[in-house]
Amino acid sequence: MRTYLDCIPCVMQQALRAGRMATSDEAKLKLILEKTGALIKTISMETIPAATGAKVYHIVSEITGVKDPYKEIKQQHIRETKAIYPELERIVANADDKLLTAIKIAIAGNIIDLGVNKAFDIVTDVKTILSQDFGIFDYPAFKKQLDQSKNVLYIGDNVGESVFDKILIKALKKPVKYAVRAIPIINDVTWQDAVASGIDQVATIVDSGCKSPGVIPEESSPAFGELFDTADLVISKGQGNFEGLSGCNRQVFFLLKAKCSIIAHHLGVKEGAIILKEHIYKEA
């Protein structure tokens, strides 16, 4: 997915939000915005937005000296989502279609995104999404591929959402490898965050090698690249991963909530729509 003009003010907002998580020094915050503005002048509109995000957070880290400005709020989100986890398990256990319900719960967790300037309420959004229709619903294709698969690569997105991912991973009933970011970036899930979320209890955690808020194949590690190419089923969570993988050359199932107008327009859905989309590579 390329950069749109409407992404540019969002980049500036992300820089300011991340800067304020790291420091209250207005001189440093102004410098972050100045350097981000200079960065915007140089980026191509064909750049994947997640790649620009990586550069913005490098600027924040470089100026403030804080490597993980969202550390405390990530820990808070893990505590909050773990508190409602037993209720989520009960919802799935009582559902007629347990797999579909687990998918909806996993998508509901995708609201926990500090890279998007949207307020969220975890419990309320879960209840809303469980009764919401899909904007894109490739569930039959998903079930067919799952039935044919011996293994699954599940690409994680945000911390807190990672707790919701446990629900779906258990419902898949297949061996799963769960991919995380190489370093702290926004509130995206790292190895340490995945363990704190309990992912190690249901899947094998793997490092994608990516340092951007979304997996970009050419920037991932060779080991992850091989895993991505050979996995029977790939599940990609969230907008950042969609940005990086929407042009990839293999089948991927995207699970996300369209939280911004640009993603919604790109997908041809209304903002706020929930998505289960099969991506199929088609040669030109």
DATA-V634248 format. One record per backbone hydrogen bond with DSSP energy under -0.5 kcal/mol. NH is the residue of the N-H (numbers start at 1). CO is the residue of the C=O. Records with the same first field share a line. If there is no record, write none. Layout:
NH->CO, CO
//
This chain:
3->45
7->4
8->4, 5
9->5
10->6
11->7
12->8
13->9
14->10
15->11
16->12
17->13
18->14
19->15
20->16
21->17
22->18, 19
23->19
26->24
29->25
30->26
31->27
32->28
33->29
34->30
35->31
36->32
37->33
38->34
39->35
40->36
41->37
42->38, 39
43->39
47->44
51->48
52->48
53->49
54->50
55->51
56->52
57->53
58->54
59->55
60->56
61->57
62->58
63->59
64->60
65->61
67->65
71->68
74->70
75->71
76->72
77->73
78->74
79->75
80->76
81->77
82->78
83->79
84->80
85->81, 82
86->82
88->84
89->85
90->86
91->87
92->88
93->89
94->90
95->92
98->96
101->97
102->98
103->99
104->100
105->101
106->102
107->103
108->104
109->105
110->107
111->108
112->109
113->111
116->113
118->116
125->121
126->122
127->123
128->124
129->125
130->126
131->127, 128
132->129
135->274
136->274
138->276
142->138
143->139
144->140
145->141
146->142
147->143
148->144
149->145, 146
152->175
153->233
154->152, 177
155->153, 235
156->154, 179
159->187
161->159
162->158
163->160
164->160
165->161
166->162, 163
167->163, 164
168->164
169->165
170->166
171->167
172->168
173->169
175->150
177->152
178->204
179->154, 177
180->206
181->189
182->210
183->210
188->185
189->157
191->181
194->190
195->191
196->192
197->193
198->194, 195
199->194
201->198
202->199
203->199
204->176
205->203
206->178
208->180, 206
213->50
214->212
217->215
219->216
220->216, 217
221->208
225->221
226->222
227->223
228->224
229->225
230->226
231->227
233->151
235->153
236->253
237->155, 235
238->255
241->237
242->238
243->239
244->240
245->241
246->242
248->245
252->279
253->234
254->252, 277
255->236
256->275
258->273
259->257
264->260
265->261
266->262
267->263
268->264
269->264
272->258
273->270
274->133
275->256
276->136
277->254
279->252, 277
280->278
//
